[in-house]
């Protein structure tokens, strides 16, 4: 299963009239935050593949349609039902555990199984803005997902396959400024629930030598900045890095 990951920047190879041909072998798109929703619209309409998104800490114009907000003048909160969640053709995965039965099944211990995705929006709190959290607040949000993760373990033999976030774990790809520090509770999460992949954004890659892929325990952690393509079943960092 080939997955296109995007975050934080509109990539000219994706936002292109030739995108359909260039990414014809993609099975799924993961949007890791801080992307305009019209860009997500373009990806969905052009590639016509299942697309899942979360919010970051900047592009929050439509955040109020999915969450109660604190910011004055923001969109009023409207509870999202299944039909409304596809207004952009993409599924919002923020603070949810999803069983992706619409995708090709994956092989798990010799059996076919649906892909399991957990999504988490937001960043570390740094100026009291919307979709920003202290480490403790984020930990509470993760704890609320534990019952469904335990059910996944019983039903599918594992807790999840992909952990989609905007922010990073602490001391993995993060920075030391307040905005870009990672969440320590993300380290706890991946160490206890063992996702095969963690996909994040938030950290812009201006240095070609900056780490983009890190293995931590059982989890391969990938920075999706701009775009990144990988094969879920046969991950090869060199091939993935060079994908257009």
N, C-alpha and C positions, 0 to 999 in steps of 0.2 A: 504494500500500500504506500503510494507516494504522496507526501504531504508538503504543501506549500505553507510556510509560516511567514507572517508579515507583522511589522510593528513600527510605530514612531515616525516613519518617513514614507512618503509616497515614492515608490520605486518606479523609475521610468520604464524598466523592462516589464513591469506588471501593468502599469497604467499606460497601455499602448494598444494601438489597433491590431498589432500582431500577437497580442497576449494569448488569444485562443489557440493559435498554432504553436506558440512557444511553450505553453504549459498544457498541451493536449493530453499528457499522460498523468496529470495530477488527479488524485482521488478525493482529496479533502483540503480545505484551507482553514488555517487557524490564525486568527487576528488577535495579537497580544497587547492591544491597547494603544491609545494616543494616535488614533487614525480617524480622519473625517468619515462620517457615515456615508457620504456620497462616494468615497473611495471604496468602501465595503460594498456599496450598491453596484459599482462598476465591476468589481471582482466577481460578485455573484452572477450578474447578468452576462458577463463575458465568458467566464469559465463554466458556469452552470454546474457547479459541484457543491456538495454539502459544505457549508461555511459556518464557523462558530467564532463568536467574538466576545471579548470582555472590554471593559473600560479601563483607561489608565488614570492619570492625574491631570490631564490637560483638556483633551477634546471631550467635554462633558455636556455639550449642548442638548443632548437627548438623554442624559443620565436620569433626569427627573421623570421620564416615562417608564423607567424600570425600577426606581428606588425613591423612597421618600427623601427629600433633599432639605438642607438647612439654609441654602443660599436664597436670599430674597430675590424675587423676580424670576426665579427659575420656573421651568415647566411644572405645573401641578402634578403631583403623583397620581398616576393612573395604574391600577393593578393590571398586570400583563397576563392575559390568558394565552393558550397555545396558539390561537390564530393570530393574535396581535404580535406575538413574539417573532413572527416571520414577516413583519412589515418591510424589512429590508432584504428579505429572502435569506437572511442569515439568522441563526439561532443564538440568542444571548445565553452565555454559559456562566455568567458571574454568580459566584457563591452557590453553585449547583453541582450535583453529580448526575451525569447523563449517561445513559446506555444508548450507544449510537447504532441502532438496528438498521438504519438506512444506509449504512456503509457496508462494504464487503466484510465478511467475517474474517477474523484473524485465527491463526492456529495457536492454541494454548494446550500444552501437554497432549498433543495428538488429537485434540477435539476442536471443532469450529466454535467460535465464541464472538459475540459482538464486542466492539471496542468500548472501553470505559474511560470517560473523560470527566475530570473535575476542573472547574474554572473559578478563578479568584480575581476580582477587579481591584484596582487601587494601588496606592504606594504608601510608604511610611509618612506619617504626619510631620509636616515641616512648616506650614503657615496657616494651619487650621482650615484649609480649603476642603472642598467636597471630595469625596472618595479618597480620603487620607485617614490613616489609622495608626494608633500606637501598636506596638508589638502585642500588648495584652489584648487590645480590641480585636486584632486579627486572629489571635489565638482562639478567642471565643467563637469567632466565625468558623474557624476550622473545626472546633469541637462540635458544632452543630451538624457537621457533615458526617460525624463518626457513625451514627446509627445506620445510615444508608451504605457507608463503606463496609461495615460489618456484614450487612446483607449481601453486598457484592461478593464478599469473601465466601459466604455460604453458597450463594447461587452460582458464581462463576469461578471460584477458586482463587481469586485475587481481589484486592481492594480497588485498584484502578490501573490504567495503562498510561494515561497522559495527564499531567498536571499543568494546566495552562494558567499562567499568571502574568501580571504586568511587572511587578517588582521581582527582585531576586532573593535568594536565600542570603543570610549574613555571611560575609567573607567569601562568597562565590560570585564573581563578576560584578560585585557592587562597588560603590565608592564611599568615601568617608564623609562627604558633605551630608547634611541632614536629609535632603531630598532623596538622595540616591543610595542611602544605606539599605541593606537588605533586611528581611525579617528573620529573626532567630527562630520564630515559630515555623517558618518554612523548612528550616533544617530539621526540626523535630518531625514535621509532617513526612518528609521524604524518607527519613530514617526509620519511621515506624510503619509507613504504608507502602513503601517501595514501588513507586511508579517507575515504569520502564524509561519514560522520558519526562522531563520538565521543560516546558517552553516558556520563556519570559521575554519581555521587552525592556523598556525604560533606560537601559544603558546604551548610549550612542557609541558607535564604534568609529572613532576618528583615526585610530592607530591600527594599521594593518597587522601589527604584531599582538594586539590585545587579544586575550583568550575569548573565543566564541563558543567553544564546546568544552565542558568539564565533566568528568565522571566522578560522582560522589556516591560511594556504596553501590547500590544496584541501579542508580539513576543516572542517565545521561542528560546533562543540563545544557540547553541550547539557547543562545541569545538570538532572537528572531529579528533583530534590528534590520530595517529596510526589507530584506527578504532572506529566507533560508529554505532549502529544499532537502528533504531526506526521505529515505525509504524506511518505513516503520519496521519491516521484517528483516531487512538486511542493511543495517546502518553502516555507512562507510564515510568517515569524516572527510577524507580527501575528495571523494566524488561529490559529496554534498556541498562542500565549500565551492567547488568549481561550477556548480549548476547555474545556468543562466535563468 
